[in-house]
Amino acid sequence: MAVKRIFFIVLDSFGIGYAPDADKFGDFGSNTLKSIMTSNEFETPNMKKIGFFNIDGIDFAEGVLEPSGAFGRMQEASNGKDTTTGHWEIAGIVSPEPMPTYPDGFPDEVIDVLCRQTGRGYLCNKPYSGTEVINDYGQEHMETGKLIIYTSADSVFQIAAHEDIVPVETLYKYCEIARDILKGRHAVGRVIARPFTGSEGNFTRTANRHDFSLTPPKPTMLDALSEAGFDTLGVGKIYDIFAGKGVSYSVRTKDNDDGMKKTLELAGRDFNGICFVNLVDCDMIYGHRRDIDGYARSISAFDRWLGDFLNIIKEDDIVMISADHGCDPGFKGTDHTREYVLFLACGGMVKPGVNLGTHKTFSDMAATVLDIFGVKNITDGTSFKDCIIG
């Protein structure tokens, strides 16, 4: 029997301990998992059963004697710790050069062109919390119509605008203009539309966020699978992260609950290939805001959903779970953290109790997916299919 479907789920920012090169990123000592395990809200019996706490390096929790799946940890080889770089590596591309960041704001050569092409002025133009920036600049934006432009420690260019002042579709057009401007040495990983609503003192970001990513520099596992005739379904930010390349069907999500609901719905659909899922709440809502209890609740909610999901998948399905970077809610600052990430695989055809140890690149996961489907490896990784498939 051949594997028909792989559900590859990315728990955005779920790191499991600082990587060997974490000191180069200012992240020595970070450990997302260890931080959230201090919360009474943390409970993950289903991942534990698969072998989560048997992963190398997790010496602060007790594993199980007979794991039901395969387990290991992955080290990022790319020079970065952001969403785009992490997902690209999961899909097979190692990025040796870091994407540009702007700790002092964007230069005039970028801002002036954007203002001229949109016909609007700007506010802020410096690193800022997404919730704080609309509280601090939202009223002035409403009074002047100027766009709120800001960044973070990541390679991102973000434009916030009130939906009553700048309609969502217009904001998207402005972001497309910015994406066209931000090329070459200013080629940030993502341009992000950040619409909000409300009034002074009560501004709230909406679910109409939209990411405009760089196009991957070379083919990914999604391209390879699609060209080989397999279905490639994207849930959440996947379509945006890969600029649509290689994604045959996509559904957007409002939050993790919506993402898990839509993944469950897709499990009832007859397809042959991969369902690539991003669940972003741990990163966007809890990690950057350093909310330990919120992060723990979110992971625990996923684990409860996972228990139900594993009961409905078919014998020729495989579920893989990993992450794209860390974002330790117990660490200093509000940035992502350079950490190992988990890898879990389970399903009727996965060998139980397989310890994969430590892999030196996320791209080994992409190579494995291609190998499982019998597609030529075009990635920067090496397959471990024979280790996990019985």
Disulfide bonds with the S-S distance in Angstrom:
none
